[in-house]
């Protein structure tokens, strides 16, 4: 096969590659912090998804007087209008969790596409014009990085409305710069390797290089970053609802519940404490999962230091003759 001819298909992964990928997954799941973070995250996700079906009352139903203590009115009492706090907590997590996962997933996919495209343009561009996409993507990432996240989200939502798809898109935009920079840097490190250059000289198209060589080698840091983005996204979305720019009443939302019931925190604290605890536990779970995965995949592992040894003492017997 000549150098200018592209291969028709790609050979299947070797058993060594399969074992290496399976070993990475097993090493990640063996980490205790990853298992704990994954279990906590899945538990909160199940509560958010199944909560509306388990709520004893409708979120908008009035079950007692305002700020009633836990008891006959409900296990967690009532909120500032007399709604059952437990019902609103169970019903209010779906919007937060689904929007968080959607924003982080959108940022991961878009950032990976832009970052890898920029890396291919910068590493394989034959001319200055061929490397222009790389410079444009880096410039876009730097511009987005210059804006504070909460300020950018508040600006967009206040100008164009509070639709949920718009909030997801805006939060994903704030997370895009970090993903682009990470994907570009990791992809550049893979593209410049000798085996990738050899495959390109043989005639493999960029699409196959991306799918077979680049993406499998940058998947680990991107998945770790995805866990971190979940933490950032839930904080931004809950903060939007707390400030009054997110989900609007009478819908149930954890961030909105904190804002609605903070005036009666001393009278009936469960209207604030319950959503705060759930948001905090979800954020801690995703953060623990990301940190554990980073350690398991070697992203934060420190290089091993050679053991320290006391230098040998030299005496007259060990010296060679004729040396001072």
C-alpha positions, 0 to 999 in steps of 0.5 A: 500500500502506497503512502498516499493511499488510505486504508479501507478499514481499521484493524480491531483493537488488540487484546492488549489494548482491551486489557489496558482499557479494562484495567483502567476501568477496574482500577478506577472502580477499585478506588474507595473514593470513586465508589463512595462518590458514585454511590452518593451521586446515583442516590441523589439522582434517583431521589431527584428522578423518582421523587415526584412519584414518591411525594405524599402531596402535590408540590402546589398543594396547601397542607397547613399553615405557614412555617408549621413545625414538623408533625401532623402537617408533615415530616418536614413541616410546611414552607412560607405558604403552607406547602409540604416541605417534603413533597416540594423537596422530592419534586424539586430535584428533577429540574436541578439534576437534569439541567446539571447533567445536560449542561455538563454533557453539552460542554463536554461534547462541544469542548471535545469537538472544538479542542480536538479540531483545534489540536489537529489544525495546530499540529498538522496545519501546513501553513499559517492559514491552515493553523488559523482554526487553532488560533480562533478556538484558543482566542474564543476560549480565552474570551469566555474564560475572562468572563466571571461565570455567574455574571455571564449567566445572569447577563444572558438570562436577564436579557433573553428570558428564563427558559430552561434550555437557555439556562442549560445552554448558558451554563454549558457556555461558561464551562466550555473554555476549560473543556476546550483547553483541556481537550486541545492540550491532551490531544496535542500531546497524543498527535505529536507521538511517533505512532500517530505520525507514522499512522498519518504517513501510512495514509490513515485519515484524520477521522480514523486517527481521531477515533482510534488514537486520540479519543481513547487516550484523552478520555480519562482526563475528560471524564475526570473533568466531567465530574468536576463540571457537574459540581460547578453546574449544580452550583451555578443553576442552584445559585440562579434559582436562589437569585430569582433568575432560574426556575420560577414559582410555583414550580418546585426547585431546590435553589428556589426553595432556599430563597423562598424560605430563608426569611423563616429560617429561625421559625422552620429551618427544614424548608432551607436545610433540606434543599441545601443538604441535598445540593451539598451532598450532590456536589460533594459526591461528584467532586469526590468521584472526580478526584478519585478518578483522577488519582486512579488514572494517574492524573494527580499522582505525584512522581515517585521519589527515589529512596534517600540513601546516606552517602558512603564514607571513604577512608584510606583503605578504599582509596586507590593508590596514588590518589590524594 
